[in-house]
């Protein structure tokens, strides 16, 4: 009997996207249920110890197991579903897990970037974010890769984790050219490959760019000021090519 999987989600959450990408890459059927994190339903608060998404509700043999935290969900899927996205070699697998953590650190840096309230803070966070991609560029350049993905020809969880990262950069590019990926050809090529991956494209709803733009505009941050200054009508421009 196949387990029934329900992914409890929020339309903008990058950590939810990771789980959705993994499930899609593995060919696992699942239901996705979005909630409003500003008005959390009672059933959600009852089963989410941290009050965050994603949650994976696994229904098996009439019983339900609730799994929380995206990293735990990804590992659970690796252990229980076919089509592994981790490498088989334990040394390579440890390296991949470390770069997954680095992807989480980039998301935290992105949050600081779009939340910075002053121009000085914004510029400092922009520089720090660019430096993190410098480190990623060095890793990609030093690795013998014979394909478009982090590990070459084989799509992995590192790719799944960084796909949502670059969706933020797509949104930033619609606002202005912040130069975050300047002089980073390996990262830019990886970004372009991830942008075309069906599982990454399908991990968000069609209105995701508009939702994310509205979220950034409403932050009351320095980036919000730039949005209003550069585009008072909030009109969308096509994203730059990577």
N, C-alpha and C positions, 0 to 999 in steps of 0.2 A: 504494500500500500504506500503510495507516494505521500510524503509530508505536504501539508498545505502551508505555504509561506505567505505571510502578510508583512509588508514593509511599511511601517508607520513613518510618515514623511512630513517635510515642510518644503514648499516649492523652491526655496532658495538655498537650502542647506547643502553645502558641498560634501558633507560627511554622508548624507543620504545618497548622494550621487555615486559615491564609491561603492556602496552596497548594490545599488541598481546596476552599475556597470558590471560588477562581478557576477551577479545573477544572470545578466544577459549574456555575458561571455560564456558562461557555463551552460547556457541553454535551459535554465531552471525556470519553470513557470512561477509567477508570483503576482500577488495583488498589492497595489500601492494605495495607501490611504493617507491623504494629506490632512494635517490639523493646523489650527491657528495657535501658534505659540504664545500669542498675546492673550488668548482666551482658551486655555487648555481645558479640554473636556474632562469630566470627572473620571471616566474609564481610563484615560491616559495617565492622569496623575496617580491612579491606583496601581498601575503596573510599571511606571517609569521611576526607578529610584532616584535618578538625577534630574528628572523633569526635562530631558532633552531627547531629540531625535538624532539618529534613527533608532527605532526599535524593530526587532525582527520577531514576530509572533509565529512560532512553529507549532502547528497542530498535528499531533501524531497519536494514533490509537486512542482517540477520544480525549487526550490530555494536551495541555498547552504549555510550552516553555517560552518564556520571554527573554530574549537576549538583547542587551543594551551595550552601547559603545561600539563605534564603527570598526575599530581594530579587532575587537572580539568577534564581531559579526563576520568580518572577512576571514578570520582564521577558522571559525566554525564552518563556513561554507567550504573552505579548503579541505577540512576534515570529513565532511559529510557528503559532498557533491562531486560528481565527475568533472573531468576537464580542468585539472589543476592549473592555477595561474602562478604559483610559486615554483621556482626551480627545484629539481629533485635533490641536488647536491646540498648538504647542510651548510657548507661554507658560503655558497652562492645565496642560499636562502636567508642566511643571517645578514648578508650584505643588503639584500633586497628589503628585509624588514627595517634595517637601519635607514635606508633611503625613503621608506614609507614614513618613518618618523620625521625625516627631514621635510617631507611634503606637508606634514602637519605643522611643522614650524614655519614653513612658508605661508600657510593659511593664517597663522597667528600674525605674522608680519604684515600680510595684506590687510588684516583687520585693523592693525595699528595705523597703516597707511591711509585707509579711507576714513578713519575716525579722528585723525589728528586735527585739533581745533585751531592751531595757529600755522602760519606760513612756515615759520622756522621748524616747528615740529613736523610738518608735512614734508619738508625738504630732507630732514634728517631720516624720516621713515622711508622716503623714496630711495635715498642712498643706501640704507640698510637692506632694503628689499632687493635692490640691484646687486648688492654684494652677495646675497644668498644665491641669486641666479648665476653670478660669477663662479661660485663654488660648484654649482650644478654643471655649468659649462665645462669646467676643468675635469669633472668626473666623466662626462660624456666624451670629451676629447681624449682622455687617457684610456678609455675602454676600447678593446678591439670589438667593434660592432659591425655586423654584416647585414644590417637591416634598419628599419626606421624606428624601432622601439628601444626602450632603455637597455634591454638585453640583446638587441639585434633583431633577429627574425621573429622572435617569440614574444607576443604580448603578455605582460605580466601584471601583477598587482601594483607594482611601482607605476606603471602606465595608468592603471585605473585610478590611482590616487592623484596623479598630477593632471589628469584631464580636467577635473573641476578647477584646479588652480588656474589654468590658462583661460578658463571662461571669465574669470575676473579681469584678466589682462585684455580680453576682447572688449569688455565693458569700459575699461579705462581708455582704450584706444579710441572709443567713440566720443570720449570727452576731450582728450588732448593727447599730444605726443609727450610722454613723460620720460622716454628714453630708457626704460627699465631693462629692455633686452638689447640695447645697442651693443654692437661688437660681441654678440653671442650667437654665432651661426649654428652651432650644434643644438642649442636650446631652441632656437627659432625653427629649425627643421623638425625637431621633435614636436614642437607645438603644432606645426602645420599637419603632421601625420596624425596626431591625436585629434585635431579638429575634424578630420574626415572619418574617424572611426565610428561606425554606426552605433555601437553601444554607448559611446560618449555623447553622441548627438541625441540619442533617445533617452538619456538619463534626466533630461529636463523637458518641461512642457514647451510648446511653441512660443508662448508668451514670456518665457524666462528672461530674454534680454530686456524687455520693457519693465518687468517686475524688478529686476536688479537695478536698472537705471533709476527707477522711482525710489527704491530703497536708498541708493547712494545720494540722491538729491535731497532726501528727507532727513539725512543724518545730522544736519546742522554743523557739519565739519568744514574744514578748509576746502576739501574736494567738492562739497556741496556748493560752496561759493564759486568755485571755478565752473561748475556745471551751469549755474545761473548766469555767470558772466559771459561764458562762451556760447551758450545756447539757451537764451531766455525762454524760447518756445518749447524747449525740451524735444526738439525735433531730432530724429535719429539720422546719423550719417553712417554709411557702410563702414564696417570695421576694416582697419588696415590689414593688408596681407602680412603674414609673419615674415 
